[in-house]
């Protein structure tokens, strides 16, 4: 409460009695002359009032006192509003653009502006203000208090050659000593990793402005050198960049960038940086507020973690955490009217990119994964007020920019992500039009599937030509791009088409199996088979144009999962045609050879590729399609979907640095298959003659009863396919 105002001193009051009465302590009548002086015959000395001047002064004083009283009432109101604002805005942080908080603060601001008009609030108004103030005291964003102990962390800088581990757990002598030490590379080494990330990795998600990354790195290392507080968000992003750069390290980097002599060491350290980033994130979000840079780091580290074992529970948790933290800093309401002043800034546009990347991934996961979460998503369009990102290059993003997007016919760094949002909007439509009961069972109805396919066809018609059939050199010549930038555009176009065909293939997959026996679903069978073939064709085109050069470490994540999907569809079609004695069955066998050889080539680079290939071969073995010749020599146990177990070769962990081998061309495959048998020089480049895959393909010639195959067992592996 404000202090009582000091009493304003006035002139000394005149005596109330005459001089005689005051001297003799008599009761004075206070009239000149008084009765005591008259009875004694003495002159009465009674001070007379100054009428004119004093009366005017008293009137002015009364007016001043009234104005002071009103001002005190206004000061008390402003003091209360200031205390409310101090609770809404945490100290030493930037005010959050939260729609709900903006409405509350806006309402209070209106009351403050109306204060001079209504000098004294009515009792009901005062009660409403008191309730608003009490409600705003706690908004649920307070971090952990000092009462609950938190893990102390420290950061130290040392060269790669001197430190083998990223984290060091220590026992301090006091509670203020750090219990975890994170060892960062030297600044010169960190700049090399950042350059590798910006050139070869960043365009996979493109949720940052590449020109701002050196500033983040410099700010982080400057804080370390000055031994001042490091921003948790900056550090999370920096650690994730280290993990992504090392994970994509290849032989060319060893020759040109230095740091490492072989690829095995950075690949090993990459997993350690993933763990370090997760540990730092777990500590930071319990004690501080994660900034935009921290959320960007979560997206980067999620992709690295997914490249090891697919989109596992670990990645699911990271993505959900990123969504929760994004809402906490208001990424879901960037374009709320209360944030109009900052809507046309570079930071706001980057926030839109981050938010819509998370939203599109959330919608994709709702249709791409099996389990209880299938058919549900977290981001509803009515629960966000954030415009979609613009189709602009980074150099066109600056403070004061206009909301003018470039057409899709012009290649930019955001073209892939604009189309990705449209593709995943279709995934959201699948969930919206399919009840949860059907989503967990057989999927949407056939009418819904065909309606969704119409939307997919519209999207296919809108794909620009530089994403479909143009080589990097042609893209560079037509659009005036550098060779490096044109190669990135071609790579993104390849990745988008792979995602598109995989989405369309899986949409029709449930009804494609019925299309073998029911002509009503023949359209789904044709579209599913066509999409599977286009997946294989797209991947061959990717290798033919050498788009995987300097980027092979990241390709197997999408590569193996879509190839596995296509391979199962082709196997299903081949078995059906083999039983029906179709004349084109040899063509399907060659396509299966190509698909399986691509999985075999990616085995050493991706644990998921190894898992998919082994699962496919073992399930078919379980149904008597191929003789298990090498199972006794294999080491790692794998449980089959139908029960029982078998042994499969262990995953090499990516220690080898060789790039995936390119399968042989079509004519060579045809020449080697004339005799009805494929050898290691044909369908499976680099495989042993006794390979299970060669045995599998040879067994296909013997005829297979389609009814004996439980295709659902084969498709169980698709539950971990992150077509993001």
C-alpha positions in Angstrom: 0.0 0.0 0.0 1.3 3.5 -0.7 2.4 5.6 2.3 0.1 8.2 3.7 0.8 11.6 2.2 2.5 14.1 4.5 0.3 16.7 6.0 0.6 20.1 4.4 1.5 22.7 7.0 -0.4 26.0 7.0 0.0 29.3 8.9 -0.2 29.3 12.7 -3.8 29.6 14.0 -4.7 32.9 15.7 -5.2 32.8 19.6 -8.7 31.8 20.7 -8.7 34.0 23.8 -7.8 37.6 24.6 -4.6 38.5 26.4 -6.2 39.0 29.8 -8.0 35.7 29.8 -4.9 33.9 28.7 -2.8 35.5 31.4 -5.3 34.9 34.3 -6.6 31.6 32.7 -10.2 32.8 32.5 -12.9 31.6 30.2 -13.0 34.1 27.3 -16.2 34.8 25.4 -14.0 35.4 22.3 -15.9 38.5 21.4 -14.2 41.9 21.3 -14.5 43.2 24.0 -14.9 40.0 26.0 -17.1 39.9 29.2 -14.1 39.6 31.5 -12.5 42.8 30.2 -15.8 44.7 30.3 -16.5 43.8 33.9 -13.0 44.9 35.0 -13.0 48.0 32.8 -9.8 47.0 31.0 -9.1 47.2 27.3 -9.7 43.8 25.6 -6.8 42.7 23.4 -8.4 40.1 21.1 -6.7 39.4 17.7 -9.0 40.1 14.8 -9.3 37.8 11.8 -8.1 38.9 8.4 -11.2 38.4 6.4 -10.5 38.9 2.8 -7.1 37.3 2.2 -7.7 34.3 4.5 -11.0 33.4 3.0 -9.5 33.3 -0.4 -6.6 31.2 0.8 -8.9 28.6 2.5 -10.8 28.2 -0.8 -7.7 27.5 -2.7 -6.5 25.1 -0.1 -9.8 23.1 -0.3 -9.5 22.9 -4.1 -5.9 21.8 -3.8 -6.7 19.1 -1.2 -9.4 17.7 -3.4 -7.1 17.5 -6.4 -4.4 15.9 -4.3 -6.9 13.3 -3.1 -7.8 12.4 -6.7 -4.2 12.2 -7.7 -3.5 9.8 -4.8 -6.3 7.6 -6.0 -4.8 7.4 -9.5 -1.3 6.7 -8.0 -2.8 3.8 -6.1 -4.4 2.4 -9.2 -1.2 2.7 -11.2 0.8 1.1 -8.4 -1.5 -1.9 -8.5 -1.3 -2.2 -12.3 2.5 -2.1 -12.1 2.6 -5.0 -9.7 0.3 -7.0 -12.0 2.7 -6.4 -14.9 5.7 -7.4 -12.9 4.0 -10.8 -12.3 3.1 -11.3 -15.9 6.6 -10.5 -17.2 9.4 -12.7 -15.6 12.5 -10.7 -14.7 15.3 -10.6 -17.1 13.3 -12.2 -20.0 11.5 -10.9 -23.0 7.7 -10.5 -22.7 6.1 -13.5 -24.3 3.7 -13.0 -27.2 1.0 -15.1 -25.6 -2.5 -14.4 -26.8 -4.2 -15.0 -23.5 -1.7 -12.9 -21.6 -2.0 -10.1 -24.2 -5.8 -10.0 -23.7 -5.4 -9.7 -19.9 -2.7 -7.0 -20.2 -4.7 -5.2 -22.9 -7.7 -5.1 -20.7 -5.7 -3.8 -17.8 -4.2 -1.2 -20.1 -7.7 0.0 -21.0 -8.5 0.5 -17.3 -5.4 2.5 -16.8 -6.2 4.8 -19.7 -9.7 5.3 -18.4 -8.4 6.3 -15.0 -8.3 10.1 -15.5 -12.0 10.0 -16.7 -13.3 7.9 -13.8 -11.3 9.4 -10.9 -12.9 7.2 -8.3 -13.9 3.6 -9.3 -17.2 2.2 -8.3 -17.1 -0.7 -5.8 -17.9 -3.2 -8.6 -15.1 -1.9 -10.8 -12.7 -2.0 -8.0 -13.7 -5.6 -7.2 -13.2 -6.6 -10.9 -9.7 -5.0 -10.8 -8.8 -6.9 -7.6 -9.9 -10.2 -9.1 -7.9 -9.5 -12.3 -4.9 -8.7 -10.3 -5.2 -11.9 -8.2 -5.7 -14.1 -11.3 -2.6 -12.7 -12.9 -0.3 -13.4 -9.9 0.5 -16.9 -11.1 0.3 -17.9 -14.8 1.9 -21.3 -14.6 5.2 -20.3 -16.3 7.3 -20.1 -13.2 10.5 -22.2 -13.3 11.6 -24.5 -10.6 12.4 -22.7 -7.3 15.6 -23.0 -5.4 13.8 -25.3 -2.9 14.0 -28.1 -5.4 17.6 -28.9 -6.1 18.7 -28.8 -9.8 21.7 -30.2 -11.6 24.5 -27.7 -12.0 26.3 -27.8 -15.4 29.5 -26.3 -16.6 31.1 -25.8 -20.0 34.8 -26.1 -20.9 36.6 -25.7 -24.2 39.3 -28.2 -25.3 40.5 -29.6 -28.6 39.1 -32.8 -30.1 42.4 -34.5 -29.9 42.7 -34.1 -26.2 39.2 -35.1 -25.0 37.5 -38.3 -26.0 34.2 -37.8 -24.2 31.6 -35.0 -24.5 30.3 -35.2 -20.9 32.1 -35.6 -17.6 30.3 -36.3 -14.4 32.0 -34.8 -11.3 31.3 -34.7 -7.6 31.7 -31.2 -6.3 32.7 -30.1 -2.9 29.8 -27.8 -2.6 26.3 -27.4 -4.0 27.5 -24.6 -6.2 30.0 -26.8 -8.1 28.8 -28.3 -11.4 28.0 -31.9 -11.4 28.2 -32.2 -15.3 30.9 -30.7 -17.4 30.3 -30.4 -21.2 33.5 -30.3 -23.2 33.2 -28.2 -26.3 35.7 -28.1 -29.2 37.9 -25.1 -29.7 36.3 -22.1 -31.5 38.3 -22.8 -34.7 37.1 -26.4 -34.7 33.5 -25.3 -34.0 33.6 -23.0 -37.0 34.5 -25.9 -39.2 31.6 -28.0 -37.9 29.3 -25.0 -38.4 30.4 -24.6 -42.0 29.8 -28.3 -42.6 26.4 -28.1 -41.1 25.4 -25.0 -43.1 26.6 -26.5 -46.4 25.4 -30.1 -46.3 22.8 -30.5 -43.5 20.9 -27.4 -42.8 18.7 -27.5 -45.9 17.1 -30.7 -44.6 14.9 -28.7 -42.2 15.8 -25.1 -42.9 14.4 -23.6 -39.7 17.1 -21.1 -39.2 18.6 -18.2 -41.0 22.0 -19.4 -42.1 23.5 -16.0 -41.9 22.6 -15.8 -38.1 24.3 -19.1 -37.2 27.9 -17.6 -37.0 26.5 -15.0 -34.6 25.0 -17.6 -32.3 28.3 -19.5 -32.3 30.3 -16.4 -31.6 27.9 -15.3 -28.8 28.2 -18.6 -27.1 32.0 -18.8 -27.2 32.3 -15.2 -26.1 30.2 -15.9 -23.1 32.4 -18.9 -22.3 35.6 -16.8 -22.6 34.2 -14.1 -20.4 32.9 -16.7 -17.9 29.4 -15.2 -17.9 26.0 -16.9 -18.1 25.4 -18.8 -21.3 22.0 -18.8 -22.9 20.5 -22.3 -22.7 18.8 -22.1 -26.1 22.1 -21.0 -27.8 24.0 -23.9 -26.2 21.3 -26.5 -27.2 21.5 -25.3 -30.8 25.3 -25.3 -30.9 25.5 -28.9 -29.5 22.9 -30.1 -32.0 24.9 -28.6 -34.8 28.0 -30.5 -33.7 26.0 -33.7 -33.6 24.5 -33.2 -37.1 27.8 -32.1 -38.7 29.7 -35.1 -37.3 26.9 -37.5 -38.2 27.2 -36.5 -41.9 31.0 -36.5 -41.9 32.5 -38.4 -44.9 35.8 -39.1 -46.6 35.8 -35.9 -48.5 35.5 -33.9 -45.3 38.4 -35.8 -43.8 40.6 -34.7 -46.8 39.4 -31.1 -47.1 38.3 -30.0 -43.6 40.8 -31.9 -41.4 39.8 -32.4 -37.7 39.5 -36.2 -38.3 41.5 -38.7 -40.2 38.7 -41.2 -40.6 34.9 -41.1 -40.6 34.6 -43.6 -37.7 35.6 -41.1 -35.0 33.1 -38.3 -35.8 30.4 -40.9 -36.3 31.1 -42.2 -32.9 31.2 -38.8 -31.3 27.9 -37.8 -33.0 25.9 -40.2 -30.8 27.7 -38.7 -27.8 26.6 -35.2 -28.8 23.0 -36.4 -29.2 23.1 -37.6 -25.6 24.7 -34.4 -24.4 22.1 -32.3 -26.1 19.3 -34.3 -24.6 20.8 -34.1 -21.1 21.3 -30.3 -21.4 17.7 -29.9 -22.6 16.4 -32.0 -19.8 18.2 -29.8 -17.2 17.5 -26.5 -19.0 13.7 -26.8 -19.5 13.3 -27.5 -15.7 15.2 -24.4 -14.6 14.9 -21.8 -17.4 12.7 -20.9 -20.3 13.9 -22.4 -23.6 14.3 -19.8 -26.3 13.7 -20.1 -30.1 17.2 -21.3 -30.6 16.7 -24.1 -28.2 13.6 -25.3 -30.1 15.6 -25.2 -33.3 18.2 -27.4 -31.7 15.6 -29.9 -30.7 14.4 -30.2 -34.3 18.0 -30.8 -35.4 18.8 -33.3 -32.8 15.5 -35.2 -33.4 16.5 -35.7 -37.0 20.0 -37.0 -36.0 18.5 -39.4 -33.5 15.9 -40.6 -36.0 18.7 -41.5 -38.5 20.0 -44.1 -36.1 16.9 -46.1 -35.3 14.1 -44.5 -37.1 11.4 -42.4 -35.4 11.5 -44.2 -32.1 9.9 -43.3 -28.8 12.9 -41.2 -28.1 12.3 -39.0 -31.1 8.6 -38.9 -30.4 9.3 -37.4 -27.0 11.7 -34.8 -28.4 9.1 -33.7 -31.0 6.3 -33.4 -28.4 8.7 -31.5 -26.1 9.4 -29.1 -28.9 5.7 -28.5 -29.5 5.1 -27.8 -25.8 8.1 -25.4 -25.6 7.0 -23.7 -28.8 3.6 -22.9 -27.4 5.3 -21.6 -24.2 7.1 -18.9 -26.1 4.0 -18.1 -28.2 5.0 -19.6 -31.6 1.3 -20.6 -32.1 0.1 -17.0 -32.0 2.8 -15.0 -33.8 0.2 -13.2 -36.0 -2.2 -12.3 -33.1 -3.3 -8.7 -33.3 -1.4 -7.9 -30.1 1.9 -8.8 -31.9 1.2 -6.7 -35.0 4.3 -4.5 -34.3 6.7 -7.4 -34.7 4.8 -9.3 -37.5 7.1 -8.1 -40.3 10.4 -8.9 -38.7 13.0 -11.5 -39.6 12.6 -13.1 -36.2 8.8 -13.5 -36.7 9.4 -15.2 -40.1 11.9 -17.6 -38.6 9.4 -18.4 -35.8 6.8 -19.2 -38.5 9.2 -21.6 -40.1 9.9 -23.4 -36.9 6.2 -23.6 -35.9 5.0 -24.9 -39.2 7.8 -27.5 -39.4 6.6 -28.8 -36.0 2.9 -28.7 -37.1 3.5 -30.5 -40.4 5.5 -33.2 -38.6 2.7 -33.6 -36.1 0.2 -34.1 -38.9 2.5 -36.5 -40.7 3.0 -38.6 -37.6 -0.8 -39.0 -37.2 -1.0 -41.1 -40.4 2.5 -42.6 -40.8 2.8 -44.6 -37.5 1.0 -47.5 -36.0 0.1 -47.7 -32.3 -2.3 -45.9 -30.1 -1.2 -42.5 -31.3 -2.3 -43.3 -34.8 -5.2 -41.1 -36.0 -4.5 -38.3 -33.5 -2.6 -35.0 -33.7 -1.9 -32.2 -31.3 -2.0 -29.0 -33.5 -5.5 -27.9 -34.6 -5.8 -25.0 -37.0 -8.3 -23.3 -34.6 -5.7 -23.3 -31.9 -3.1 -21.3 -33.7 -2.8 -17.7 -35.1 0.4 -18.1 -37.1 0.6 -17.6 -40.8 2.4 -20.0 -43.0 6.1 -19.2 -43.9 6.7 -17.4 -47.1 8.5 -18.9 -50.2 11.5 -16.7 -49.8 15.3 -17.1 -49.7 17.1 -16.2 -46.5 18.5 -13.0 -48.0 14.9 -11.8 -48.6 14.1 -12.1 -44.9 14.8 -8.9 -42.9 13.2 -6.5 -40.5 10.5 -4.4 -42.2 9.9 -7.0 -44.9 6.6 -7.2 -46.8 4.4 -10.3 -46.7 5.0 -11.0 -50.4 5.9 -14.5 -51.3 7.6 -15.7 -54.4 5.7 -18.0 -56.8 6.2 -21.8 -56.5 7.5 -21.7 -60.1 10.7 -20.0 -58.7 13.1 -22.1 -56.7 13.9 -20.9 -53.2 15.3 -22.4 -50.0 11.7 -22.7 -48.8 10.0 -24.3 -51.8 10.4 -27.9 -50.4 9.0 -26.9 -47.0 6.0 -25.0 -48.5 5.1 -28.2 -50.5 5.8 -30.3 -47.5 3.2 -28.4 -45.5 0.7 -28.9 -48.3 1.4 -32.7 -48.3 1.0 -33.0 -44.6 -2.2 -30.9 -44.7 -3.6 -33.8 -46.8 -2.4 -36.2 -44.0 -4.4 -34.1 -41.5 -7.4 -34.4 -43.8 -7.1 -38.2 -43.7 -7.3 -38.1 -39.9 -10.2 -35.6 -39.9 -12.2 -37.7 -42.3 -11.5 -41.1 -40.6 -13.0 -41.8 -37.2 -10.6 -42.9 -34.6 -12.1 -46.4 -34.5 -11.4 -46.9 -38.2 -7.9 -45.2 -38.0 -6.9 -47.9 -35.5 -8.4 -50.7 -37.5 -8.8 -50.8 -41.3 -8.2 -47.1 -42.1 -10.6 -44.6 -43.8 -13.4 -45.8 -46.1 -12.7 -46.3 -49.8 -14.6 -43.2 -50.8 -12.5 -41.1 -48.4 -9.3 -42.7 -49.9 -10.3 -41.8 -53.4 -11.2 -38.2 -52.3 -7.8 -37.9 -50.6 -6.1 -39.3 -53.8 -7.8 -36.5 -55.8 -6.2 -33.9 -53.5 -2.8 -35.7 -53.9 -3.2 -35.5 -57.6 -3.8 -31.8 -57.5 -0.7 -31.4 -55.4 1.3 -33.4 -58.0 0.1 -31.1 -60.7 1.4 -28.1 -58.8 4.9 -29.5 -58.3 7.3 -27.2 -60.2 9.4 -28.7 -63.0 12.7 -28.1 -61.2 11.4 -30.6 -58.5 10.5 -33.2 -61.1 12.7 -33.8 -64.0 15.5 -31.1 -64.2 19.1 -32.0 -63.5 21.2 -29.7 -61.3 23.1 -28.2 -64.3 19.8 -27.4 -66.0 18.4 -25.8 -62.8 21.6 -23.7 -62.4 21.4 -22.5 -66.1 17.7 -21.7 -66.2 17.3 -20.0 -62.8 20.8 -18.4 -62.5 21.8 -20.4 -59.4 25.2 -21.6 -58.3 26.0 -25.3 -58.9 26.0 -26.0 -55.2 22.6 -24.3 -54.7 21.1 -26.1 -57.8 22.3 -29.4 -56.4 20.5 -28.7 -53.1 17.3 -27.9 -55.1 17.5 -31.1 -57.1 18.1 -33.1 -53.9 15.1 -31.5 -52.2 12.9 -32.2 -55.2 14.0 -35.9 -55.1 13.2 -36.1 -51.4 9.8 -34.5 -51.8 8.8 -36.9 -54.6 9.9 -39.8 -52.5 7.7 -38.5 -49.6 4.8 -38.0 -52.0 4.9 -41.4 -53.6 5.3 -43.1 -50.2 2.3 -41.2 -48.9 0.2 -42.2 -51.9 1.4 -45.8 -51.7 0.5 -46.2 -48.1 -2.9 -44.5 -48.6 -3.9 -47.2 -51.1 -2.1 -50.1 -49.4 -5.1 -51.5 -47.4 -7.3 -51.6 -50.5 -4.5 -52.7 -52.9 -4.4 -56.1 -51.2 -8.1 -56.5 -51.7 -7.7 -55.4 -55.3 -6.2 -58.9 -56.1 -9.6 -60.5 -55.6 -12.1 -57.6 -55.8 -12.3 -55.6 -58.9 -13.9 -52.7 -57.0 -10.6 -51.9 -55.5 -8.5 -52.3 -58.7 -7.8 -48.6 -58.9 -6.1 -48.7 -55.5 -4.1 -51.6 -56.6 -2.9 -49.8 -59.7 -2.1 -46.6 -57.9 -0.3 -48.3 -55.1 1.8 -50.4 -57.5 2.6 -47.3 -59.6 3.7 -45.3 -56.5 6.0 -48.2 -55.4 7.6 -48.3 -58.8 8.1 -44.5 -58.8 9.8 -44.7 -55.4 12.4 -47.1 -56.9 12.7 -45.0 -60.0 13.2 -41.8 -58.0 16.0 -43.4 -55.9 17.7 -44.7 -59.0 17.6 -41.2 -60.4 19.1 -39.9 -57.2 22.1 -42.1 -57.5 22.5 -41.6 -61.3 22.8 -37.9 -60.8 25.2 -38.4 -57.8 23.0 -36.3 -55.6 24.1 -38.5 -52.7 27.7 -37.3 -52.9 28.8 -35.5 -49.7 25.4 -36.4 -48.2 25.3 -40.1 -48.0 25.1 -40.3 -44.2 21.7 -38.7 -44.1 20.1 -40.4 -47.1 19.5 -43.9 -45.6 16.9 -42.5 -43.1 14.3 -41.7 -45.9 15.9 -44.1 -48.4 15.6 -47.3 -46.5 12.0 -46.8 -45.2 10.5 -45.9 -48.5 12.4 -48.6 -50.4 11.1 -51.1 -47.8 7.6 -50.0 -48.4 8.0 -50.3 -52.2 9.7 -53.6 -51.9 6.8 -55.2 -50.0 4.3 -53.9 -52.5 6.3 -55.3 -55.4 6.7 -58.6 -53.7 3.0 -58.8 -53.1 2.3 -58.0 -56.8 4.9 -60.5 -58.0 3.6 -63.4 -56.0 0.1 -62.7 -57.3 1.3 -62.6 -60.9 3.5 -65.7 -60.5 0.4 -67.6 -59.3 -1.6 -66.4 -62.3 1.3 -67.2 -64.7 1.4 -63.6 -65.9 3.8 -63.0 -68.8 5.4 -59.9 -67.2 6.4 -61.6 -64.0 10.1 -61.4 -65.0 9.9 -57.6 -65.1 8.6 -57.6 -61.5 11.4 -59.9 -60.4 13.9 -57.4 -61.7 12.2 -54.6 -59.9 12.4 -56.6 -56.7 16.1 -57.2 -57.3 16.7 -53.6 -57.6 14.8 -52.7 -54.5 16.5 -55.4 -52.4 19.9 -54.4 -53.6 19.3 -50.8 -52.6 18.5 -51.9 -49.1 21.5 -54.2 -49.0 23.7 -51.2 -50.1 22.4 -49.1 -47.3 22.8 -51.8 -44.6 26.2 -50.5 -43.5 25.0 -46.9 -43.3 21.7 -47.3 -41.5 20.5 -49.6 -38.7 17.0 -49.1 -40.0 18.0 -50.4 -43.5 19.6 -53.5 -41.8 16.5 -54.1 -39.7 14.1 -53.7 -42.6 16.1 -56.0 -44.9 16.6 -58.7 -42.2 12.9 -58.5 -41.2 11.7 -58.9 -44.8 14.0 -61.9 -45.5 13.2 -63.6 -42.2 9.5 -63.2 -42.6 9.6 -64.7 -46.1 11.8 -67.5 -44.7 9.2 -68.1 -42.1 6.6 -68.7 -44.8 8.8 -71.1 -46.8 9.7 -68.8 -49.6 13.5 -68.9 -49.3 15.8 -71.5 -47.7 17.6 -70.1 -44.7 21.2 -71.1 -45.7 23.2 -68.7 -43.6 21.1 -68.4 -40.5 23.4 -70.6 -38.5 26.3 -68.3 -39.2 24.5 -65.1 -38.1 25.0 -63.7 -34.7 22.2 -61.3 -33.6 18.8 -62.8 -32.6 15.7 -61.3 -34.1 12.2 -62.3 -33.1 9.9 -63.0 -36.0 6.4 -61.4 -36.0 4.7 -64.8 -36.1 6.7 -66.2 -33.2 10.1 -67.8 -33.0 13.4 -66.3 -33.6 16.3 -66.2 -36.0 19.8 -64.8 -36.2 20.7 -61.8 -38.4 24.1 -60.0 -39.1 24.9 -57.2 -36.6 24.7 -53.6 -37.7 28.1 -52.2 -38.3 27.3 -48.9 -36.7 28.2 -46.9 -39.8 31.9 -47.4 -39.2 32.5 -47.8 -42.9 32.9 -44.7 -45.0 31.9 -46.1 -48.4 29.0 -44.6 -50.1 26.0 -46.7 -51.1 26.6 -48.7 -54.2 24.6 -47.9 -57.3 22.6 -50.9 -58.7 23.3 -52.1 -62.2 21.3 -50.7 -65.0 18.2 -52.4 -66.5 19.8 -54.0 -69.6 22.6 -55.5 -67.5 20.0 -57.0 -65.1 18.0 -58.4 -68.0 21.1 -60.0 -69.5 22.0 -61.8 -66.2 18.4 -63.0 -65.8 17.9 -64.7 -69.1 18.5 -68.1 -67.6 15.8 -67.5 -64.9 18.4 -67.0 -62.2 20.0 -63.8 -60.8 23.6 -63.9 -59.7 25.8 -61.5 -57.7 26.7 -59.7 -60.9 23.2 -58.8 -61.7 20.5 -58.0 -59.2 22.6 -57.7 -56.1 25.7 -55.7 -56.6 28.4 -56.7 -54.1 26.5 -59.6 -52.5 27.8 -63.1 -51.9 26.6 -65.8 -54.2 25.1 -67.6 -51.3 23.3 -64.5 -50.1 19.8 -65.0 -48.6 18.5 -62.4 -51.0 19.8 -64.3 -54.0 18.2 -67.5 -52.5 15.0 -65.5 -52.0 14.9 -64.4 -55.6 15.7 -67.8 -57.0 12.9 -69.3 -54.8 10.4 -66.9 -56.4 10.8 -68.9 -59.7 9.4 -72.0 -58.0 6.0 -70.5 -57.5 4.4 -69.2 -54.3 1.0 -69.6 -52.9 -0.2 -66.1 -52.1 -2.7 -67.4 -49.6 0.1 -68.8 -47.5 1.7 -65.4 -46.9 0.6 -63.2 -44.0 1.2 -59.9 -45.6 0.2 -58.1 -42.4 3.3 -59.6 -40.8 5.5 -58.0 -43.5 3.8 -54.6 -43.1 4.3 -54.6 -39.4 7.7 -53.1 -40.0 6.1 -50.1 -41.6 5.0 -48.8 -38.2 8.3 -47.2 -37.7 8.6 -45.5 -41.0 8.9 -41.7 -40.5 7.9 -40.2 -43.8 8.5 -36.7 -42.5 
